[in-house]
Amino acid sequence: MSFNNETKVKEIALSNPAARQVLEDAGVDYCCGGGRSLHEACLHANVPAEEILKRLLENRALGNTGEQTWTSAPLSDLTRHIRERHHRYVRDAIARVQPLIEKVKAKHGENHPELAKVQNLFGEVSREMTMHMRKEEQVLFPYIDALDRAANGNGPVEPPFFQTVRNPIQAMMSEHDAAGELVRQIREASSEYAAPAEACTSYKALYQELRDFEADLHQHVHLENNILFPRAVETEAAVA
């Protein structure tokens, strides 16, 4: 697939993992902002679109690195993957990072007041993601799994209380936007996760954890916004 300035960012992200990594490394939003053209997304990220196109061309040879093709896998496999890979990661990361922030703030907070802001922001995104994942696991994903079974001839789908899958999807996408904004603020408050010169090992570990958390959130939201949700809408229309 060839790309240009008008190619939708989500189309680039869906093409292969190497292309998605180019966007991730450059700070180009391919999950919440996946509907933007490359030109628009690069303006927002303050990076030259020409440079991204050059990197994409250089990385094209990497192709698909063996990642599961979620665009065609059963929807129930994808919901299970998101639960087992990304939801579990978020819960484990929250359990690690919250005490680590407290430890680092206690030692360095006097000289680095931005740590208090990082702690508050991470606490907020932790609470929001915890509630978000619970709603997906208890309401949305079971319905998507039922749609998947119905599409394969394994029984009808009971009419959901939310009328159509589009309604909870819209709510989940709004929550994705909110979480994305919070991690953007964490990145900004931490000066792009750049630990100060006098940082101890825990300080450096904290910023690496926060960087990893943001990267996982991008992949998590990409799988839902760009693959799972559009496929669920199509499947519901087909079995209704």
C-alpha positions, 0 to 999 in steps of 0.5 A: 500500500502506498501512502500520501498526505491525504491517507488516513492515519488509521489506514497507515496504522492498519497496514502493518506493525512497522508502519504503526511503530513509525507513527508511534515513534514520531508522536503521531496520533493513530488511535483517537485521531485515526480519522485524520489525514496524515497531513492533519495528524502531522500538523497536530504533532508538529512533525513534517509529513514528508519525514513520516512518508520517508520513514514509512517508505524505509520501513515498508520492507519490514512488512507484517512482523507476525502480528495477529491479523485482527482485521479478519480474526473472530471478534471474540478472539480480539475481545479476549486478546484485549482483555488478556493483553491490554486490560491485564497490562493496565491493571498491573501497571497501575499497581506498579506505578502508583506506589513508584510515583509516591516513592519518587515524589517523596524523595524528589518532589521538593525539587521537582514539583511537576511530580505532584502533577504527574501523580494527580494525572496518573491517578485520574487516568487510572480511575477512568481506565479502571471504570472503562475496562469494567464497562467493556468487560461486563457490557460491551464485549459480551454483546460483541461476542454474542454478535460473533456467535450469531454471525457464525450461526450459533444462535440469535442475539438478544436485543440489548438494553442500549438498543444498538452497539453504536451507543456504547461504542460512542461512549467508549470512544469518548472515554478513549479521547479523555484517557489519551488527553490525560497521558498527553498531559503526563508526557508534557508534565514530565518533559517527554519522560526525560528524567533530570540529571540527578534522577535515581534509578527509581525516577528513571524507572518511573518515567520508563513505566509511564512511557510504556503505559502511553504506548500500550494505551495507543495500541489498545485504543487502536485495536478498539477504535480502528478494528473492533468497533467498526467490525462490531457495527458491521456485524450487528448490521449483518445479523440484525 
